[in-house]
Amino acid sequence: MDARISNLERDGETRSFAGHGHAALGSAGGFTLMRAVFEPGWRWSVDVAPIAGTPSCQMHHHGYVLSGTMQVRMDDGTEHTIRAGDMFDMPAGHDAWTVGDEPCVALDASSEATRYARTRTAGMPAADDKFMTLVRRGYEAFNAQDMKTLREIMSHDVVQHVPGSSQIAGAYKGIDAVLGYYAKLGELTAGNLRVDLIDVYGDGQGHVTAVHQITASRNGMTLITRGAILFTFLGDRATDLVEMHADLPADDAFWA
């Protein structure tokens, strides 16, 4: 495999906001990076919303602030301040604006950065289909231990397939068995397990692949690993979930 090298400023794509700044998007092989300059006075709902065509920013950002300060308000009213030196994982559904007289300059390495400030033609559907939206909702419910919502998303005869040879491996058949599996994960990690959604892909026909990162600790060991789940939907309910792991042997060792 050949090395791929590119220069963000020379080879990247520049996307201008409606006002108060711009973003440069570049790639080197499978790595994509956006460097955005949010000038004083910039606000997403004023300077990017006309381009995105959505009432709030629907991008999930993973980034790092090089300089300046930004205030972020989630759709539920929660606010966060990010400053120079801060790393951030900012879920979709927010407004944001610069604070002070210094531009806020940030790097965004999320896979969704390719969609930021990209014009969508009139009438074009949102990037997420209804099944992708349900998967995002499911991940939020899992981390919030919201069993009611998970029951609404999955069918009564849902099956979750967990590969490997550890104590959690196997096929969990039925909604109660699947939720019992989730409870077992919580028990084994004393409730510290978290599954953060990285990206979602769908075919519009009821198949969705979700890529995530798992963070947990147990018995003095810490696990940081990536994986994916292939969801199959029938109607508006998930009927089949197939787990896939980036390093199954290491994951098995953690759960042994």
Secondary structure, DSSP 4 states (H G I P E B T S, - for coil): -------HHHHSEEEE-SSSEEEEEEEETTEEEEEEEE-TT-BHHHHTHHHH-SSSB---EEEEEEESEEEEEETTS-EEEEETT-EEEE-SSEEEEE-SSS-EEEEE--GGGGGTT----TTPPPSS-HHHHHHHHHHHHHHTT-HHHHHHHEEEEEEEEE-SSSTT-EEEESHHHHHHHHHHHHHHTTT--EEEEEEEEE-SSSEEEEEEEEEEEETTEEEEEEEEEEEEEETTEEEEEEEEESSHHHHHHHH-
